[in-house]
Amino acid sequence: MNEIVGSHDILLVTLDTLRFDVAAELAAAGRIPNLARHLPGGRWERRHAPGSFTYASHQAIFAGFLPTPAAPGPHPRLFAARFAGSETTAGRTFVYDTPDLVSGLAGEGYRTVCVGGVGFFNKQGPLGSVLPGMFQESHWEPEFGVASPTSFEAQVTRAEHVVRELPREQRLFLFVNVAALHQPNWFHRPGATRDDGDTRATHAAALEYVNRHIGRLFAAASSRRRCFAVVCSDHGTAYGDDGYTGHRIGHESVWTVPYAHFFLDHTAEAAR
């Protein structure tokens, strides 16, 4: 990461509430090709979320604690604040002397930009201002939120505008919190109605919707130079699993999340 920071733009995408099992099934079935072609081996990595709901998980992620590989560790981290005794800070970890990754990258000359999605990024009150307040520039509007059937398209359009407005020499750390997977998501499945409610199937349909538009985001993020991308879920959610519904609970469907990191090549991606 010490060779990447300073030379690459960086994209972090959290697919808010995405379950690992649904993500893995869709990748294996060829239903999310625009995402799957970037996944190492065409598969998501199985990881454990650092929190069981959006606020807790993003506080951890922004502190450098990305989802942890679901296997015995220790697992060296990509990013870490300087902290005496850390067992997951290795020689190849990008270490910063600030409280969080966002300000750490800002200290390296990055423009830090947040395109929010769920309510913890809406800036409509003190709590909804904490996470976006970490960034030099943050964006949220109702069209980006959970109730919008076209939320991700609107978010990508804003991200494209952000990239276009930046001087070419300016390094960028772009964070996008994708709200489409979060409830309500029933409207992403053709023929579904509000009375049908959210289900595992509508959750899957929401991921297919994101897949249809994510190529635009990848193209924008890599339009100026090579980009290092992290795409993951912050936590999953339960749809009746063992009687549970929702998240902020200690259940396998919540703690187990999909994760991938990869490079977006400047020439190939910008031409798409």
Secondary structure, 3 states (H helix, E strand, C coil): CCCCECCEEEEEEEECCCCHHHHHHHHHCCCCHHHHCCCHHHCCEEEECCCCCHHHHHHHHHCCCCCEECCCCCCCCCEEECCCCCCCCCCCCEEECCCCHHHHHHHCCCEEEEECCCHHHCCCCCHHHHCHHHCCEEECCHHHCCCCCCHHHHHHHHHHHHHHHCCCCCCEEEEEEECCCCCCCHHHCCCCCHHHCCCHHHHHHHHHHHHHHHHHHHHHHCCCCCEEEEEECCCCCEECHHHCEECCCCCHHHHEEEEEEEEECHHHHHCC
